[in-house]
């Protein structure tokens, strides 16, 4: 709508996020926040039917900014984590105990711990008996009763789990830095101009990327595409450590899909396939720095 409506909407988001961070509201802000419950948040909840208690998010990492956006407007989201091998839930945030940047603590009946290399391990009655007619894969996945998830994680003092990447997908650059590509890519996907991205850089001095622009950006001229994507890359890079930043990129106007084999059925990028298809482009990014 713009005008006063837009101001009040974003004020509700700002104050809501402030509360999520545990910051104290001033007396004026407290009064305004109560008013915004009626003027803004109530209307937002009504758009979802008026009786929505919680969303449950899983399957892929939820960008914390998106999660806090909805939470600040009174739309509750419980992010969880699991695998088919664990039937499938391992951890989840709880009502009244939400840390949206995490996947919550372990659920009842499940124990979790970290291996020496940071891999998340889980055990409990929920674990599978094994892979059908594949004892070798079963022995590699369940060791001494612990499910080796293949995911790297951190567990804080309160037991909340943060997934940081996939063990097999870790990029180790030429300087020996370990980089979780999914974490880096999440920062770029948060930019509206970028629809899909795959970062690349194992044994290389820095990261490069293949970027699929949003539908709107794809409709622009090539010059406008480059300009808009460059701005988005700079914004995302500003939120990352030096060794995690993307130095050069190549714009791909064909989406990664299940049909072209570049995505798995769960919509994860098949890195080995995409890397093979675009090998010459990736090599060029390192060879000349041209985008």
N, C-alpha and C positions, 0 to 999 in steps of 0.2 A: 504493500500500500504506500510505503514511503511516509514522510512527514512524522507526525507524533506517534503513529502506530509503529513505525519502524524503530523510532527512538525507544519506546517502551519495551518492544520485543527484545532488542539487544541489551537493554538495561536489565531485563529479567535474566538473560544469559550471563551477563557480567556478574551480577550479584549471586546468581545460582552457583557459578563456578567459584566464586570467592568462598561461599559456604562449603563447597566440596573440598576446598584446600584447607579447611579448618580455620580460616581467617575470621576475625570478629567484625561484624557489621557495626557501623556507627548507629546512633539512635535514629538519625534521619534515614539511613539506608534500611534499617530494620522496619520502619514504618512503610517506606516505599516498597520494600520486598513483600510485605503483607498485602499491599494494594495490588502488586503485580501478580500475586497468586490468583486474584479474582479477575483482573483485567487481561492477563496474558496466559498464564499456565492453565487455568481452568478451560479456556478456549482451545488450547492445544490438546489437552486430554480429551475434550469432546470430539475433536477431529479423529481421534482413535476409537471412538465409540462411547467414551465416557465411563467405561467399566474396566479398562485395561489396568491390570496390576503390575505385570512385568513382561518385558521381552527377554528371551534367552538367546544369547549370541554364541555361536560356535562354528566349527568347520574351518574358519580362517581367522586370523588375528583381527580384532576390532581396533581401529585407530582410536587412541585415547581421546583425541580432540572431538571426534564424532560422538564417542560415548559420553564425554562430559557435557557436550552440547545438549543432548537429550536429557541427561540427568538434571541439568540446570533448569530445564523447562518442566520438570516434574514427571518426565517419562522415564520410568525405571528400567534399567538394563542389567541383567545378570550375565556376565561373561563366564563361560565355562570351558573346560578342556577335557579331551578324552581321545581314545582310539578304539577302533573296532575290537582289537585284541583284549580290551578291558570292559567290554559289554555295554556301553562304551565310555561311561563317565569316570573321570579320575579326580577332577577338582572343579569347584564352581564358587562364584561369589554368592553370598547369602542375602536375603532381604534384611535391610537395616545394617548390613556389614559389607558395603560395596567399595572396592578399590578398583575402579574401572580399568586402570592400566595393567592389572593383573588378571589371572584366570582363577583367582580365589584359592582358598586352602583345600586340601584333600577332602573328599566327601567321606561320610561315615563308612567304615569298613575297608577303607583303602589307606595303605601306608605309602609314603613317598620318601625319597632321599636322592641325593646327587652322587653320581659316580665321580671318580677323581678328575675326569675330563669335563665335568659339568653336565653330563647326560642325565636326564631325569629318569629315575627308576621307580616302579610302582609294583605293589603286590597286594593281594587280597583275594577273596572268594570270587570276585568278578572276572578274574583272568581266564582266558581261553584255555582249553586243554592242549591245543596245538593246531598248527596248520594242517589241513586235510592232506594226508599222504605225503607229508614233507617234513620228516623228522629232522633233517639237517637245518632247515630254516627255523624250526621250532627251538632247536638247541642253541641257535645263535641269538634268538630273541628272548627266551625265558631261561635265565641262568640262576641257579640256586633259589628258585621261586620268585625272582624279580623280573618284571617285564622291562626290557631295555627299549624305551620308547623311540630312541633315535633323535629326540628333541633335546636341545640344550636349554637350560633353565637356571633361574636363581630362585632361592626360597628365603624370604625374609624372616625376621625373628618371630613374627606372628603366624608363620606358616603359609603366607600368601605366595603363590607361584607366579613368576614372570617367565614366559617362554621367550628365549632370545634368538633361536634359530634352529636349523636342522644340522645335526652332526655331519651328515654326508654332504651337505651343501656348503659347508664352511669354505670361505675363500681365504687362502693364506697368500698374502702378497709377497713380493720379492724382499721386503723388509722384515718379514716374519710376523706381521700383524694378522690376527685372526679377525675376519669380518663375516658377520651373519648377513647374508644378502637379503633375506626377508625383512629384517629390521630396517635396513637401508632403503629398500624399495617402498616400505610403508610410508616413509617421509615424502617420497615423490608422488605416490598415488594420492596423497592428501591434497595435492595441487589439482585444481579443477581442469587445467589444460592437459593433464596427463591421464590417459585411460589405462595403459598397461606399460610395464617396464621390466627389463631384465638387466641386472648389472652383471659385469664380467670383469675378471681380473686376477684369477689364480696365477701365482708366480710372476705377476706383473708389478711394475712400480706404482701403479695407481688404477682406479676403477674407471671403466667406460660403460656405456649403456646403450641398449636398444630401446627406443621409446615409441610407443603408439599414442599419438595425440587423441584427445577427445573428439567426438563427432563434430562438434562446432569448429574446432581448430582445423580438422581435416578438410573442411569446406573452404578454408582460406587459401590465399596464394602461398607458394612455397616460401617466399620472403617473410610473409606474416607468420607462417607456421614457425619458422626458425626463431623469429623475434619473440613470440609468445612462449615457446618451449624453453628458450634460453632464460627468460625471466623466471619461469617456473623452476628450472634447474638451480638457478642462483638462490632462490628462496629456500628450496629444500636443502641445498648444500649448507646454508647458513645455520641449519639446525643439527648438523652432523660434525663429527670430529674430522680433522684434516685427512686422515688416511681412509675415511669412509666416503669422502666426497667424489662425485663423478666429474672427471676432468673433461671428457669429450663424449659426445653422443651421436647416434645415427637415428634419424626419424624413419620409422616404419609405418606406412599407411595401410598395411594389411594387418588386421587384428590377429592375435594369437587365439585359436579356437580349438575345440575338441575335434572338429572335422578335419582340420589340417594337421592334427596330431601334435600341435604345440602346447596344448593344455591337457591335463589329466581329466578324468570324469569329475573330479572334485575341484576343477578350475585352478589347479596349480600349474605353473609354467614348467614344461619339460625342458630343463636347461640344456641337456646334452643334445636334444634335437634342434632347439632354436640356435644353439651355438654352432652346430654343424651347418645349418642352412645359411646362416649369416657370417660364416667364418671369414670370408674375404673382407666384409665390411668391418668386422671387429679387428682384423689384422691392420686394416687401413687406419683405424683410429689410433693404433699404437705406432704405426709406421710414420704417419705424417701429421697426426693431430687434426686432420680435416674432419669436419662433421658430416 
